[in-house]
Amino acid sequence: MTTSNPPKSNANHFFAITPPGMEAIAAAELAALSAHEINPIAGGVEFTASMDTMMRINLRARCITRVLLRLASFKALSFPELYNKSKRIDWQRYLAEGSAVALRASCHGSRLLHSGRVEQAVFDAIRDGSIQVTAGEDEGGQQILVRVDKDQCTISIDCSGERLDRRGYRLHSGMAPLRETIAAAILQWIDWQPEEVLLTPMCGSGTFAIEAALMAAKKAAGSTHDFAFLHWPCLKEKRWQRVKEKSEAMVVGQPKVQILASDLDGRMLAQARQNANDAGVAGLIDYSVLDIAKLMPTAANGLILVNPPYGGRIEADARAVYAQLGKLFRERFSGWRMVVVVPDQGCERALAMPVKRRLKVKHGGHWVHVLHLEHE
């Protein structure tokens, strides 16, 4: 499916990487941020945008992992051809003298099958184009991605730098915490609004509650991020400052919101509080040490959102936890919307509740289902 806003003449081609399963949610978010020619595909979303819009997306998008700018796409049947065509790219726009460059290539069904030689050919093209660069690691240099698929070569440069799910607030977490981008995507998928009471039992490091609070306050997800594009020679500093100022002007100082986070583990709850403080939303979340068995509704309706421990995060039978949750929902939360993350069909059956709709997302290398439950 293609979501189409009218393209602009100065549009650049981009690709937003997302966790698998979140492409449609990311496409809707990109449309809201004024991207154009939006096309969700496996693993991400293709779109066009101005450079100002690219900066805004990096700053404010909540459910994408990173943004790539497509620099060139051409056919390459030999390494000399790859070298010569790569050399035509205006690298001086994106790489300053002395930059550390981290090249990563993937090759599929092409005559150029050796990814290491592909990387070296592009690196040589950059260096021989009169820019002195050094080889860097993925986390420590400007990432450039080269994909050769059926002899078609696509060269992209990373705009984001560190992954966008690393918001900078979650320095304290438990085992296998839910990524910030996935938590935000689930909140968008269920269309949570700040006017709706939100309960997040078994909150762990507090990701759901913090992402909801950031949304309620309209704080940019990447407000503390050091984006790769900030180090490009072509950066227009005044335009970046304008993008930031517009984003900061949207922030709501004291939004009216009820977000309640609880966990049986007091130490984990202390970590969640610290994370919320680092995110600047500590005052928007009420925390309590609470056994899930004692959880009670705080209003006639609202949203309860829970990611129970499973796998390596729990020693007991996870299905027993889900059976307890299902019983709790049925007996106490009539009138509420209920969303729960489940790792497998056994845990889903243990809930013993009908599923209104589901979202399948890849998390930690495994597929999990996010279930919107309903009362019979």
C-alpha positions in Angstrom: 0.0 0.0 0.0 1.3 3.5 -0.9 0.2 6.5 1.1 0.6 9.4 -1.2 1.0 13.1 -0.4 1.8 15.3 -3.4 5.6 15.2 -4.1 7.7 18.3 -4.1 10.3 19.2 -6.7 13.1 19.5 -4.2 12.3 16.1 -2.7 15.0 13.7 -1.7 14.5 9.9 -1.5 14.7 8.4 2.0 14.1 5.0 3.7 13.0 4.8 7.3 14.0 1.5 9.0 11.5 0.0 11.4 11.2 -3.2 13.5 9.4 -5.7 11.3 5.6 -5.5 11.7 5.6 -1.7 12.4 5.8 -0.5 8.8 2.1 0.6 8.5 2.3 2.5 11.8 5.5 4.2 10.8 4.0 5.2 7.4 1.1 6.9 9.2 3.5 8.8 11.4 5.6 9.9 8.5 2.5 11.2 6.7 1.7 13.2 9.8 5.2 14.7 9.7 4.7 15.8 6.1 6.6 13.1 4.2 5.5 12.4 0.6 5.2 9.4 -1.7 5.1 7.1 1.3 5.5 3.4 0.5 5.7 0.8 3.4 7.7 -2.3 2.5 9.2 -5.1 4.5 11.5 -3.6 7.2 10.7 0.0 6.6 9.1 2.8 4.7 10.2 4.5 1.5 9.4 8.2 1.2 10.4 11.5 -0.2 10.9 14.8 1.7 12.9 18.0 1.8 15.9 18.1 4.0 14.0 20.2 6.6 11.3 17.5 6.8 14.1 14.8 7.2 15.4 16.8 10.2 11.9 17.1 11.6 11.3 13.3 11.2 14.5 12.4 12.9 13.6 14.8 15.8 10.0 14.0 16.3 9.2 10.5 14.9 8.6 8.0 17.7 8.5 4.6 16.1 11.3 4.4 13.5 14.8 3.1 14.1 16.8 5.3 11.7 16.5 7.3 8.5 18.6 6.7 5.4 19.1 9.2 2.5 19.4 7.5 -0.9 22.5 9.0 -2.5 22.5 7.0 -5.8 21.1 3.9 -7.5 22.8 2.4 -10.6 23.6 -0.8 -12.3 27.1 -2.2 -11.6 28.5 -5.3 -13.2 32.1 -5.0 -12.2 34.1 -3.4 -9.3 35.7 -0.8 -11.6 32.2 0.2 -12.7 31.1 0.4 -9.0 34.1 2.5 -8.2 33.6 5.0 -11.0 29.9 5.5 -10.4 30.4 5.8 -6.7 33.0 8.5 -7.3 30.4 10.7 -9.0 28.5 11.1 -5.8 29.0 14.5 -4.2 30.5 13.1 -1.0 31.8 16.6 0.1 28.2 17.5 1.0 28.0 14.8 3.6 31.6 14.0 4.7 33.9 16.5 6.4 37.7 16.2 6.0 39.0 13.5 8.4 35.6 11.9 8.9 35.4 8.3 10.1 33.3 6.3 7.7 31.7 3.0 8.5 30.8 1.1 5.3 28.5 -1.8 5.3 27.5 -3.8 2.1 25.1 -6.6 1.4 25.0 -8.5 -1.9 22.2 -10.6 -3.3 21.9 -12.4 -6.7 24.5 -10.2 -8.3 27.9 -10.5 -10.1 29.4 -8.5 -7.2 29.1 -11.1 -4.5 32.0 -10.2 -2.1 30.6 -7.6 0.3 34.1 -6.7 1.6 35.3 -5.8 -1.9 32.2 -3.8 -2.5 32.9 -1.8 0.7 36.5 -1.3 -0.4 35.5 0.0 -3.8 33.1 2.6 -2.4 35.6 3.6 0.3 38.3 4.1 -2.4 35.9 6.2 -4.4 35.2 8.4 -1.5 38.9 8.8 -0.6 40.0 9.3 -4.2 37.4 12.0 -4.6 39.8 14.3 -2.6 38.3 13.7 0.8 40.6 12.3 3.4 38.5 9.8 5.5 39.3 7.0 7.8 37.6 3.6 8.4 35.3 3.7 11.4 33.2 1.3 13.4 29.4 1.1 13.0 28.8 3.0 16.2 31.6 5.4 15.8 31.5 6.7 12.3 29.3 8.0 9.6 27.4 4.9 8.3 27.2 4.4 4.6 25.1 1.4 3.4 25.6 -0.3 0.0 23.1 -2.8 -1.2 23.7 -4.8 -4.4 20.6 -6.7 -5.5 20.4 -8.3 -9.0 23.3 -6.1 -10.1 21.5 -2.9 -9.0 23.5 -0.9 -6.5 21.9 1.4 -4.1 24.1 3.7 -1.9 22.6 5.3 1.2 23.9 7.4 4.0 22.6 7.3 7.6 21.0 10.5 8.7 20.3 9.5 12.3 23.5 8.4 13.9 22.7 6.3 17.0 19.5 4.3 16.7 16.5 6.5 17.3 15.0 4.1 19.9 17.9 5.1 22.2 16.2 8.1 23.6 18.8 8.8 26.2 16.6 8.2 29.3 16.6 4.5 29.8 20.0 4.1 31.4 18.4 1.7 33.9 16.5 -1.4 32.6 15.7 -5.0 33.4 16.1 -8.0 31.2 14.9 -7.8 27.6 13.1 -4.4 27.9 10.7 -3.4 25.2 12.3 -1.0 22.8 11.1 2.6 23.1 10.0 2.7 19.4 7.9 -0.5 19.9 6.2 0.9 23.0 5.4 4.2 21.2 4.1 2.3 18.1 1.8 0.2 20.3 0.4 3.4 21.9 -0.2 4.8 18.4 -1.7 1.5 17.1 -4.2 1.5 20.0 -4.8 5.3 19.4 -4.2 6.2 23.1 -5.0 9.8 23.8 -3.9 11.8 26.9 -7.5 12.2 28.1 -7.7 8.4 28.6 -6.5 6.9 31.9 -3.5 4.6 31.3 -2.6 1.7 33.6 0.8 0.0 33.1 1.1 -2.9 35.6 4.3 -5.0 35.5 5.9 -1.8 34.2 9.5 -2.9 34.5 11.7 -0.1 33.4 8.6 2.0 32.7 8.9 2.3 28.9 5.1 2.4 28.2 4.5 5.0 30.8 7.4 7.2 29.8 6.6 7.1 26.1 2.9 7.9 26.9 4.0 10.9 29.0 6.3 12.1 26.2 3.4 11.9 23.8 1.1 13.8 26.2 3.7 16.5 26.7 4.3 16.6 22.9 8.0 16.4 23.7 10.2 15.4 20.7 11.5 11.8 21.0 14.9 12.9 19.7 15.3 16.1 21.7 18.7 15.0 23.2 19.9 13.0 20.1 23.2 13.7 18.3 22.0 13.1 14.7 24.5 12.2 12.0 23.2 15.0 9.7 24.3 17.6 12.3 27.9 16.8 11.2 27.3 17.1 7.5 29.1 20.0 5.7 25.8 20.8 3.8 23.9 21.3 7.0 22.0 24.6 7.1 22.3 25.5 10.8 19.6 28.2 10.7 17.1 25.8 9.2 17.9 23.2 11.9 17.4 25.8 14.6 14.1 26.6 13.1 13.0 23.0 13.1 14.0 22.7 16.8 12.3 25.9 17.8 9.0 24.8 16.2 9.2 21.5 18.0 10.0 23.1 21.3 7.0 25.5 20.9 4.7 22.5 20.7 5.6 21.2 24.2 2.8 21.2 26.7 4.2 22.1 30.2 1.6 20.4 32.4 -0.7 18.2 30.4 -3.7 16.8 32.1 -3.0 13.1 32.1 -3.4 10.1 34.4 -0.6 7.5 33.8 -0.2 4.9 36.6 2.7 2.5 36.6 3.1 -0.3 39.0 5.4 -3.3 39.6 5.9 -5.8 42.4 9.7 -5.3 42.3 10.5 -2.1 44.3 14.0 -1.9 42.9 12.7 -2.1 39.3 10.2 0.6 40.1 13.0 2.8 41.4 14.7 2.4 38.1 11.5 3.3 36.2 11.2 6.5 38.3 14.8 7.4 37.5 14.2 6.8 33.8 11.2 9.0 33.9 13.2 11.7 35.7 15.9 11.5 33.0 13.2 11.8 30.3 11.8 14.9 32.0 8.4 13.4 32.6 8.6 12.2 36.2 5.8 14.5 37.4 3.4 13.0 34.9 3.5 9.4 36.1 2.2 7.9 39.4 4.2 4.9 40.6 3.3 2.2 43.1 4.7 -1.1 44.3 1.8 -3.4 43.6 1.1 -7.1 43.1 -0.8 -7.6 39.8 -3.4 -9.6 41.8 -4.3 -6.4 43.7 -4.7 -4.2 40.6 -8.0 -2.4 40.5 -9.5 0.0 38.0 -9.2 3.7 38.9 -12.0 4.9 36.7 -15.1 3.6 34.8 -13.0 3.2 31.7 -9.5 3.6 30.4 -6.6 1.6 28.8 -4.6 -1.1 30.6 -1.4 -1.9 28.8 0.9 -4.7 30.0 4.0 -6.5 28.8 4.2 -9.4 31.2 7.5 -11.2 31.9 8.2 -14.2 29.8 11.1 -16.3 28.6 14.3 -15.5 30.5 12.6 -12.7 32.5 10.5 -15.2 34.6 11.3 -18.4 36.4 7.7 -19.5 36.8 5.4 -20.8 34.0 4.5 -17.7 31.9 1.2 -19.3 31.0 0.1 -19.1 34.7 0.8 -15.4 34.6 -1.3 -14.9 31.5 -4.1 -17.0 33.0 -4.1 -14.7 36.1 -4.2 -11.7 33.8 -7.1 -13.0 31.8 -9.1 -13.7 35.0 -8.2 -10.2 36.4 -9.4 -8.5 33.1 -12.6 -10.4 33.0 -13.6 -9.8 36.6 -12.5 -6.2 37.2 -12.0 -4.3 34.0 -15.3 -4.4 32.2 -15.5 -1.2 30.1 -11.8 -0.8 29.8 -9.6 -1.3 26.7 -7.0 -4.0 27.4 -3.8 -4.6 25.4 -1.3 -7.3 26.3 2.0 -8.5 24.7 2.1 -12.3 24.3 5.1 -14.4 23.2 3.3 -17.5 21.9 0.0 -19.2 21.3 0.1 -21.0 24.7 0.2 -17.7 26.6 -2.6 -16.3 24.3 -4.8 -19.4 25.0 -4.1 -19.0 28.8 -5.7 -15.5 28.7 -9.0 -17.1 27.7 -10.3 -13.9 26.1 -11.4 -13.0 22.6 -9.0 -10.9 20.5 -10.5 -7.8 18.9 -7.3 -7.2 16.8 -3.6 -8.0 16.9 -0.3 -6.5 15.9 2.6 -8.8 15.1 6.0 -7.2 15.8 9.6 -8.6 15.9 11.2 -7.9 19.3 14.6 -9.1 20.4 14.8 -11.4 17.4 11.5 -13.1 18.1 8.0 -12.4 16.8 5.5 -11.3 19.5 1.8 -10.5 19.3 0.2 -7.4 20.7 -3.4 -8.3 21.5 -6.3 -5.9 21.8 -8.7 -7.9 24.0 -12.4 -7.6 24.4 -15.0 -8.9 26.9 -17.3 -11.6 25.6 
